[in-house]
Amino acid sequence: MAEQAPESPEPDSDAEALYALIAAGGFWRIAPDWVPRQYAEPTRELTDRVRHGLRRLIT
């Protein structure tokens, strides 16, 4: 039995948002140019929390 091509996603769904992202040029983990690429610099407190969390995972 031949597989059918996927239909367009239902409105107002996560699948629709993903479909729109791919149609706009997004591919896998490569975001299109309109996605912001500027982020706040991490604070010392945040990096300490991440470091402690990672240490908890390996012990």
Beta strands, then each sheet from edge to edge (+ up, - down):
end
